[in-house]
Amino acid sequence: MFLTKIDLDPSRRLARKYLGSPQVMHAVVMKAAGDDTGDGAGRVLWRVDPGASTSLYLLTPSEPDCTQIVSDAGVHDSQARTLDYSPFLNQLDTGQLWAFRLAANPSRSVAQGPGKRGKRYGHVTVEQQRQWLINRTLEYGFELVRVEGKDDEAAQSVVIVRRERPVFNRQRPDAEVRDRVTINRTVYEGVLQVTDPNKLRHALVAGIGRSKAYGCGLMTLARVRRG
């Protein structure tokens, strides 16, 4: 797996086009990845982090060609920075502490009756979205760590730093019909402790939750800042 970071310039026309539509960004990312969807062990994931600078992160099974993204939407004179993700994944071990950021689409399935497929609904409140992640941490190989100096246990475990609700039309591959899609994209930050390195590795390369094609599912880890 390869992790790539690209600094985007939102003042550029094509950058605004890419950032304004998860469907368009998905197509651009897949072109950069060479339409390599992975072999089941890992898949193409992406996430946009806005802020003082706007960064696009890509996780791909093979090294991507980001020339077009940089040329069309990148910061002037910038380059895509790609690293081999395997050494980092291999060093994960039980008990390690990592700061994390995750963009996910928290949702639930509601039964529609016998023999019918359940219908999915997005969690819409902050507490629902926060609890969605808390309930799944062991499944993904980690537990949340309480942050010292906080009195509220909810704030100690995980913080929701951004909530977005992109709405777009998606073409069905098997019909001349366009579906209207709404995503409750939720960005989480916190500190985790590794409980099962293999499960965590799988979560990092396969993604967490649904809507992975549209900017959800990618969790990145960083060293915990002290002091």
Disulfide bonds with the S-S distance in Angstrom:
none
